[in-house]
Amino acid sequence: MAARLRFSHVLIRVDDLKAAVADYAALGFTCVWGSAPERAHNALIYFEDGPFLELFKPPPASAAAELALAAVMGRPAARRVRRWGEAPCGLVEYALETDDADLKAVRAASKAAGAPLGRIVGTTRTRPDGVKLAWQMLTPAALDLPFAMGAYTPPDTQPDAVRRHANGARRVGRMDLAHPDPADLGRRLTLLLGEDPAAQGIAIAKGAAYAIASLTLEGLAADIPPAGAHGAVFLAAQSGASPE
């Protein structure tokens, strides 16, 4: 399958979104509310180029909520949302994206490559400036694979000022995943991406369970301890050492 999808963004689960935005601002990140602050469920951190970060508070997890969501978005998406609600704070998910607003071609190509994705689901949010964004999503059944999303309509353009950060961070240079079977995950992720995940800065190492272990940020002056980042592990590109 030709490369149709690329590394889009990383989701950081938090319990208190307003506190997380304040704390990340104190760490030197420029945060942008996903919608009006009083009702927002996410906030975004954009970089000069490449993947962005999403701080989000998932809905409470329950069997009833999963069942209701499954009727709208399908079982794979509902299972994933419940996992977000049950997970501890920190790096819990990442997404892939395409330049096309319509995901039909991506879904067909993924199925042909042996990496089937679920149903196409449309969703929206309204930015604080009143611009309503719409996009499509596809979710694989396997919880150790990322979901995919189409291009925003209209494009979610952001000014250069919000892509600059006081802590010097310029881009996500690397994402480290842990997995009990790195070779198998690498094979399946390659089917989705159409190329070696390493080409997009995704590394996979042996681990007891699947997890996003850390993000390495280019331009960051020093590692950020997880306690200060609501459980997320950020490494400075020049260090590569896990913070205490």
Secondary structure, DSSP 8 states (H G I E B T S, - for coil): -----EEEEEEEE-S-HHHHHHHHHHTT---EESS-TTT-SEEEE--SSS-EEEEE------HHHHHHHHHHH-HHHHHHHHHHHHS-SEEEEEEEE-S-S--HHHHHHHHHTT------EEEEEE-TTS-EEEEEEE--S-TTS-EEE---BS-----GGGG--TT---EEEEEEEEES-HHHHHHHHHHHHSS-GGGGTEEEEE-SS-EEEEEEEET-SS-B-GGGTTT--EEETTT-----
